Amino acid sequence: MAIVLDAMGGDRAPQEIVAGAVQAARATPFPIVLVGLRDALEAELAKHETNGLPLTVHHAPDAIAMHDHATAVRQRAESSIRVACDLVKQGAGQAVVSAGHSGATMAAALMSFGRIPGISRPALIALIPARTSHPTLLIDMGANADCKPLHLQQFGLMGSIYAEQVYGVQDPKVGLLSIGEEPTKGNELSLAAHELLAEAPLNFVGNIEGQHILSESVDVVVCDGFTGNVALKTLEGAAEYISALLKSELRASPRTMLGAALAQPAFSSVRARMDYEEHGGAPLVGLNNPVIIAHGRSSAKAMANALRLAHQTVTMDVTGKTNQRVAALLSSNSPAK
């Protein structure tokens, strides 16, 4: 069960990407195929002790840069992300991981794998550290800026399945992000989506507001990609601001510095929970093979966790479970368009 890694994708490729693959292979020895410039990847691997590790290199002479347009992937068949996706399509792997151009990754994956039958749009899941037991899943976090009500119903279904299978959440609570908790609050999209989510085979708890994203009242937050991306970036900005403000205040006097030293274990624990590198990346769901899109600035630690998440997604057969649940939904609902 190999995971195929776009080893040329990301701001810190290939050094950190290769180091992350080595870390992942040491922790859980599942096969990893590193795709990219063979000489560069082999030179990086030579810096590590890799004897006995299930790491192989597959040559790809091209790479999509962050400044390239996502559609460039269509013409550049020898780019690392295209080659990585094609390897999975050919059966040489079961999932793709990349920290490269997210738009190009989504385009290449869609071209190679296609959508799960019945799913209109693939969606990105943001893993939000709202609790210690498992993250809250926000879907969609930016893959689809403009959505129809049916898309949001499908997002709720896919998010629920992912929470169940990967994080072991029993009967996940699914909420629709809106401007009020009442079913009558929201715009035309959210009002129509509320009706469809209520009809779906889900534990739908109704509308939620922004403050509930970080609470334990919901396991899956459903929204269109535009709203989800704004919400996610707002949360990230607020967390960075509060962290900087807290550091400034704690250094204001010897007394507060002493208090900070005493509270250091608690601060370290909170920092670890808020660290995006702990989760590794964002699952792209709705395709016929798992895809994990890691942060462009991913370190070795983040890449190791992204590979672990991809392996877990394959092991839990999330794609197969999604196929089954979507088929059941379509049998009692109108076909996706």
Secondary structure, 3 states (H helix, E strand, C coil): CCEEEECCCCCCCCHHHHHHHHHHHHHCCCCEEEEECHHHHHHHHCCCCCCCCCEEEEECCECCCCCCCCCHHHHCCCEHHHHHHHHHHCCCCCEEEECCCHHHHHHHHHHHHCECCCCCCCEEEEEECCCCCCCEEEECCCCCCCCCHHHHHHHHHHHHHHHHHHHCCCCCEEEEECCCCCCCCCCHHHHHHHHHHHHCCCEEEEEECHHHCCCCCCCEEECCHHHHHHHHHHHHHHHHHHHHHHHHHHCCCHHHHHHHHHCHHHHHHHHHHHCHHHCCEEEEECECCCEEEECCCCCHHHHHHHHHHHHHHHHCCHHHHHHHHHHHHHHCCCCCC
